[in-house]
């Protein structure tokens, strides 16, 4: 009986020690420090803390870098976004008003020319009618009717002149101002300076100097350019802009001026750039970075300077 008790006492400490050893974590190798529970090992920690995705506000525990906050604010701020929408609306309204002004000026200019031709025709016949009335070959009421028609033509001419003064933004006796040269930039403002463009090549100038009488009503630009190409021999490359519909009437103007009218009719949104194959029709913003002569000639060039030996003749 005593022997069994002693065996149980000896076995019990051995079992308790085995359980303690099995439940404890093995000691770290020599030279390595035990990490705090819940943290990854030293060599597995990320070098930089995770940042919120772009466009998301910083975490509540603290703001991000100043540059990131400014970028997010300029992109997401409701006042900035509202201002961008208002700017787009203003640009669309400006284009609409420009197109309407071009139509109104064209219409009034043609009305003025009609009145001038009518006045010249009446004056050319008036002397002969007066002589025939004096000899009794014509009744006097015909002379009175001619004077009345002459008065109406002068009234129409005066009305056209007044309307043109308003559309051009000038008063009587004032010289109209042309478009502000875009080369007049303010250096202190940091805006780019425009480089001079070459003159239109002689062969193109001569080909486009011929007078023309054209009238189009909702005709695609490609058809207009095809007609001009047939009459002048100048090649045009229009691409997707060829689908642009145009409506205008011009008489006794050069093809050069007709191309300027086409550009201004759409708010100077398109430009004709001189290339070796002819004229490239492109957006004006793109033409500002393309060297060479252009139509309209007042579109500036903002690209890198062109070496003298590579400038188009």
Buried (B, 14 or more C-beta within 10 A) or exposed (E): EEEEEEEEEEEEEEEEEEEEEEEEEEEEEEEEEEEEEEEEEEEEEEEEEEEEEEEEEBEEEEEBEEEBEEBBEEEEEEEEEEEEEEEEEEEEEEBEEBBEBBEBBBBBBBBBBBBBEBBEEBEEEBEEBBEBBEEEEBEEEEBEEBBEBBEBBBEBBEBBEEBBBEBBEEEEEEEEEEEEEBEEBEEEEEEEEBBEBBEBBEEBEEBBEEEBEBEBEEBBBBEBBBBBBEBBEBEBBBEEBBEBEBEBEBEEBBBBBBBBBBBBBBBBBBBBBBBEEBBBBBEBEEBBEBBBBBBBEBBBBBEEEBEEEEEEE
